[in-house]
Amino acid sequence: MTVLTYLKLILVRHAQSIGNAQKIMEGQSSTPLSNQGIHQAQQLSATLHTEPALGPSVVYSSPSLRAVQTAEILTASLAQDSYQLSSDLQEIHQGIFQGLTWLEAQAQYPQLCHQLLNTRKWQPVPHAESPAAARNRANLWVDKIRHRHRPGEVIWAISHAGIMQQIVSVILGCDRTWKIPIHHTARFEFWLSQTYWQSSSTEPGTDLDADQFNPEHWIIHRFNDYSHLIS
């Protein structure tokens, strides 16, 4: 029996920031980690260090301060204590809402907020990144990982809830974006077979198409796991 060697991808949401605690829509702006956030990152770091098989080949981080500080805590005691910044991992830009709380947004933009609360149809926020643009950015990042790295490598990526929903949807091959209530420092662990990791344009009915439906090539080991915070 052939033993498969996987590319292992660990996606982590940053720890709680001061802005998160204050319910600010930070988007691509950022505040430092709160005291609780520092503790969350330390708890995850302690857990990851009990799993030496998942020691990273490379660590990527969003350039936002809350993600960078999380990455610094997670890599502080590793032999490889560095990380690479990737703008593709930034949170979705919130446009005119960025830096505001919802109450502040309602006070400044009452008509738009009323529309957002009272319709299920997509309402664009001026100057915000569109869902299509965010999905395209997620696709680009996943493609970069697929082409840069090889089976046997372990990739850590510290990012944000909004764009992580898009990245997870891309990895799962979804034609829509699922809402996932991603907890601070929650992690997703995907094991991927690069040999069969092809685009969705593969012709139906081919051998490759059959392999794409073989679950031995795609394994979800953790999904929105924040058990390190409650154990």
Summary of the structure (lengths in Angstrom):
residues: 231
radius of gyration: 18.7
end to end distance: 37.2
largest distance: 63.7
contacts: 696
relative contact order: 0.20
helix: 43%
strand: 17%
